[in-house]
Amino acid sequence: MTVPRKPHRPLRLIHTSDVHLESDTFGSGARGDELRDRVRQAFSGVIELANQHQADLLLIVGDLFDSSRIGEEPLRFAMAQIARAQMPVVMVPGNHDAHDERSIYAAMPAEVLPRNLHLILEPDGRAIDFPDLAARVWGRALVEHSPDYRPLSGMPAPLADKWNIALAHGFFTEDSETNRSSPITPAEIEASAYDYIALGHIHVFGDVSQGATRAAYCGTPAPLYASELAGWVAHITCVPGEPIRIERVMVRE
């Protein structure tokens, strides 16, 4: 399916995922506190980078938090950072902060949520229109990280006059019979006919574009989980009539 692009303006995105704030895998004591502080600094760096690049949207594709066992102080820290973003922020839960019966998002006080945050918690998915940006963003909340959960299932058809963007937290695999949880296949990406699919779950950068649909993992912004010494985000540039550009950008702590 091919949808002619007729957006009236360019679109600039910053795409991040897998921040894993407040990970308890670091242990206790001074070293654990140091590592958790570095993750916080990396997330602050993402916000600063998005502002510096004058992004139209910031996409957070799951696992902002390492678990649902988050206290009030780190929750307020994360929301305060999001509030610093000078653009709308669209976020979906991932497998670590899944929207299940223990969901941190279900119990989140309304007054904590920044006005610029668009938090998608619908298990069947929700599309958000940004008329001034000529963009539509779709995503769905991850409830159970299992082989039955398909992150791209239920995507609405793309609109001809919009930039069609999707968020999906899951595992890219070329094996359609895989037993991996939350699988995303090349055929699903290509059949979507979306302009860009922002992926989360894999902690290193990777371009998995299929056909005319660009799709990528941005990697984690913190240098603690990847094999490299720096954290990264993806900078996406959409210009009418031109190929979509995906750039890996370093996040400075």
VOROMAR-46424 format. One record per residue (C-alpha): residue in one letter; x negated, y, z negated; residue number from 1. Coordinates in Angstrom, 2 decimals. Each point is the difference from the previous one (the first is absolute). Layout:
 resn      c1      c2      c3 resi
    A       X       Y       Z  NUM
...
REM end
This chain:
 resn      c1      c2      c3 resi
    M    0.00    0.00    0.00    1
    T   -1.45    3.35    1.04    2
    V    1.33    3.27   -1.38    3
    P   -1.17    3.18    1.79    4
    R   -1.52    2.44   -2.45    5
    K    1.59    3.44    0.06    6
    P   -1.02    1.57   -3.32    7
    H   -0.31    3.74    0.23    8
    R   -3.11    0.28   -2.15    9
    P   -3.12   -1.87   -1.15   10
    L   -0.08   -1.90   -3.29   11
    R   -2.88   -0.47   -2.41   12
    L    0.03   -2.77   -2.63   13
    I   -2.18   -1.06   -2.89   14
    H    0.52   -3.68   -0.80   15
    T   -1.15   -1.58   -3.27   16
    S    0.79   -3.17   -1.93   17
    D   -1.30   -2.36   -2.68   18
    V   -1.16    2.64   -2.43   19
    H    0.62   -2.37   -2.95   20
    L    0.17    2.64   -2.70   21
    E   -0.40   -1.29   -3.57   22
    S   -1.35   -3.44    0.89   23
    D   -0.36   -2.20   -3.07   24
    T   -2.58   -2.13    1.83   25
    F   -2.69    2.48   -1.06   26
    G    0.33   -1.05   -3.62   27
    S   -0.27    2.22   -3.04   28
    G   -2.69    2.23   -1.36   29
    A   -2.06    2.75    1.58   30
    R   -0.69   -1.87    3.26   31
    G    3.66   -0.76    0.58   32
    D    0.95    3.61   -0.68   33
    E   -2.69    1.19    2.42   34
    L    1.31   -2.19    2.82   35
    R    3.59    1.05   -0.58   36
    D   -1.09    3.65    0.04   37
    R   -1.76   -0.57    3.35   38
    V    3.24   -1.34    1.49   39
    R    1.84    3.06   -1.28   40
    Q   -2.63    2.26    1.53   41
    A    0.33   -1.84    3.30   42
    F    3.77    0.55    0.05   43
    S   -0.52    3.68   -0.79   44
    G   -2.42    0.02    2.92   45
    V    2.71   -1.37    2.31   46
    I    2.29    2.90   -0.90   47
    E   -2.76    2.52    0.55   48
    L   -0.87   -1.57    3.35   49
    A    3.64    0.06    1.15   50
    N    0.21    3.69   -0.91   51
    Q   -3.28    0.80    1.72   52
    H    1.12   -1.73    3.19   53
    Q    3.34    1.81   -0.17   54
    A    1.80   -3.31    0.44   55
    D    3.69    0.07    0.84   56
    L    0.64   -3.17   -2.04   57
    L   -1.88   -2.05   -2.56   58
    L    0.84   -3.73    0.09   59
    I   -0.65   -2.23   -3.05   60
    V    0.51   -3.60    1.11   61
    G    0.29   -1.98   -3.22   62
    D   -2.07   -0.84   -3.08   63
    L   -0.42    3.54   -1.22   64
    F    0.02   -1.68   -3.42   65
    D   -1.76   -3.25   -0.80   66
    S    3.00   -1.31   -1.93   67
    S    3.30    1.06   -1.55   68
    R   -1.64    0.14   -3.43   69
    I   -0.59    3.73    0.26   70
    G    0.28    2.41   -2.90   71
    E    1.51    3.45    0.11   72
    E   -3.31    1.88    0.24   73
    P   -1.40   -1.74    3.13   74
    L    3.45    0.15    1.60   75
    R    0.16    3.75   -0.53   76
    F   -3.56    0.32    1.32   77
    A    0.92   -1.75    3.24   78
    M    3.14    2.05    0.50   79
    A   -1.85    3.23   -0.76   80
    Q   -2.55   -0.83    2.69   81
    I    2.76   -0.71    2.53   82
    A    1.59    3.33   -0.91   83
    R   -3.27    1.71    1.01   84
    A    0.45   -1.21    3.58   85
    Q    1.05    2.84    2.27   86
    M    2.13   -2.28    2.16   87
    P    2.70   -2.67   -0.41   88
    V   -1.27   -3.30   -1.41   89
    V    1.66   -3.28    0.99   90
    M   -0.72   -3.03   -2.19   91
    V    1.02   -3.68   -0.17   92
    P   -0.78   -2.55   -2.72   93
    G   -2.54   -2.76    0.65   94
    N   -0.53   -3.45   -1.48   95
    H   -1.75    1.33   -3.12   96
    D    2.66    2.62   -0.76   97
    A    2.92   -1.95    1.51   98
    H    3.55    1.25   -0.45   99
    D    1.21   -3.03   -1.95  100
    E    1.64   -0.37   -3.42  101
    R   -3.16    1.40   -1.64  102
    S   -0.33    2.87    2.48  103
    I   -1.71    3.12   -1.26  104
    Y    2.07    1.96    2.50  105
    A    3.38   -1.16   -1.34  106
    A   -0.78    1.43   -3.43  107
    M   -1.70    3.16    1.26  108
    P    1.67    3.12   -1.45  109
    A    1.46    2.21    2.72  110
    E   -1.74    3.07   -1.41  111
    V   -3.38   -1.63    0.62  112
    L    0.50   -0.30    3.76  113
    P   -1.56    2.85    2.02  114
    R    2.30    1.81    2.39  115
    N   -2.24   -0.87    2.97  116
    L    0.08   -3.77   -0.69  117
    H    2.23   -2.23    2.13  118
    L   -0.07   -3.35   -1.81  119
    I    1.52   -2.84    2.02  120
    L    1.46   -2.60   -2.40  121
    E    2.57   -1.68    2.23  122
    P   -0.85   -3.71    0.53  123
    D    1.70    0.08    3.41  124
    G   -1.84    3.13    1.01  125
    R    0.80    3.65    0.55  126
    A   -0.81    2.51    2.74  127
    I   -0.80    3.59   -0.93  128
    D    0.34    2.76    2.59  129
    F   -2.27    3.05   -0.01  130
    P    1.65    2.23    2.64  131
    D   -2.59    2.78   -0.24  132
    L   -2.74   -2.56    0.73  133
    A    1.89   -1.81    2.77  134
    A   -0.66   -3.16   -2.01  135
    R    1.84   -2.94   -1.49  136
    V   -1.69   -2.19   -2.64  137
    W    1.27   -3.47   -0.89  138
    G   -1.04   -2.37   -2.76  139
    R    1.38   -2.62   -2.37  140
    A   -0.72   -0.80   -3.63  141
    L   -1.91   -3.18   -0.76  142
    V    1.95   -1.94   -2.63  143
    E   -1.63   -3.44    0.13  144
    H   -3.40   -0.66    1.58  145
    S    0.80   -3.32    1.72  146
    P   -0.10   -1.59    3.47  147
    D    3.72    0.77    0.35  148
    Y   -0.56    3.74   -0.29  149
    R   -0.61    1.60    3.40  150
    P   -1.14    3.62   -0.40  151
    L    1.13    0.97    3.51  152
    S    3.35   -1.77   -0.09  153
    G    3.01    2.25    0.55  154
    M   -1.81    2.87    1.71  155
    P    2.45    2.27    1.82  156
    A   -0.54    0.64    3.69  157
    P   -2.36    2.90    0.71  158
    L    1.42    3.35    1.00  159
    A   -1.05    1.47    3.33  160
    D   -0.42    3.57   -1.25  161
    K   -1.92   -0.73   -3.20  162
    W   -3.34   -1.23   -1.22  163
    N    0.97   -3.45   -1.31  164
    I   -2.10   -0.93   -3.03  165
    A    0.29   -3.08   -2.25  166
    L   -1.57   -1.03   -3.32  167
    A   -0.62   -3.71   -0.66  168
    H   -1.85   -1.69   -2.86  169
    G   -1.03   -3.50    0.98  170
    F   -2.49   -2.38    1.60  171
    F   -0.71    0.22    3.73  172
    T   -0.27   -3.46    1.53  173
    E   -0.03   -1.39    3.51  174
    D    1.44   -3.28   -1.27  175
    S    3.80    0.16    0.28  176
    E    0.28   -3.14   -2.17  177
    T   -2.08    1.37   -2.84  178
    N    0.75   -0.66   -3.66  179
    R   -1.55    3.30   -1.00  180
    S    2.21    2.36   -1.97  181
    S    1.41    3.12    1.66  182
    P   -1.17   -0.88    3.52  183
    I   -0.21    2.51    2.84  184
    T   -0.52   -1.39    3.50  185
    P   -1.31    1.56    3.22  186
    A    3.35   -0.69    1.68  187
    E    1.88    1.92   -2.71  188
    I   -2.30    3.00    0.36  189
    E    0.24    0.12    3.79  190
    A    3.76   -0.64    0.11  191
    S    0.67    2.93   -2.35  192
    A   -0.99    2.51    2.71  193
    Y   -0.85    2.41   -2.82  194
    D   -2.71    2.59    0.40  195
    Y   -1.92   -0.91   -3.15  196
    I    0.34   -2.65   -2.71  197
    A   -1.88    0.85   -3.19  198
    L   -1.06   -3.23   -1.71  199
    G   -1.01   -0.78   -3.58  200
    H   -1.28   -3.04   -1.94  201
    I   -3.42   -0.48    1.61  202
    H   -2.72    2.00   -1.73  203
    V   -2.17    0.70    3.05  204
    F    0.70    2.07    3.09  205
    G    1.32   -1.92    3.00  206
    D    1.70    0.91    3.27  207
    V    2.60   -2.65    0.92  208
    S    1.83    1.93    2.74  209
    Q    2.11   -2.07    2.37  210
    G    1.18    1.12    3.42  211
    A    1.12    3.62   -0.12  212
    T    0.44   -0.04   -3.79  213
    R   -2.92    1.22   -2.06  214
    A   -0.38   -1.68   -3.40  215
    A   -2.78    0.07   -2.57  216
    Y   -1.08   -0.80   -3.52  217
    C   -1.56    3.08   -1.56  218
    G   -1.99   -1.81   -2.70  219
    T   -0.11    1.06   -3.63  220
    P   -1.01    3.58   -0.87  221
    A   -1.99   -1.25   -3.00  222
    P   -3.45   -1.53    0.63  223
    L    0.59   -2.68   -2.64  224
    Y    1.91   -2.60    1.99  225
    A   -1.62    0.05    3.44  226
    S   -3.36   -1.33    1.12  227
    E   -1.13    3.53    0.85  228
    L   -1.21    2.78   -2.25  229
    A    2.71    2.49    0.93  230
    G    3.77    0.17    0.02  231
    W    2.01    0.84    3.09  232
    V    3.32    1.20    1.36  233
    A    1.33    0.04    3.55  234
    H    0.52    3.32    1.77  235
    I    2.60   -0.37    2.75  236
    T    0.47    2.59    2.74  237
    C    3.07   -0.18    2.24  238
    V    0.08    2.37    2.98  239
    P    2.76   -0.17    2.63  240
    G   -1.29   -1.55    3.21  241
    E   -3.27   -1.21   -1.56  242
    P   -1.06   -3.31   -1.61  243
    I    0.39   -0.03   -3.77  244
    R   -3.34    0.39   -1.73  245
    I   -0.93   -1.98   -3.13  246
    E   -3.01    1.30   -1.91  247
    R   -1.54   -1.46   -3.15  248
    V   -0.84    2.80   -2.44  249
    M   -2.12   -0.28   -3.14  250
    V    1.56    0.92   -3.32  251
    R   -2.36    1.76   -2.36  252
    E    0.39   -0.54   -3.73  253
REM end
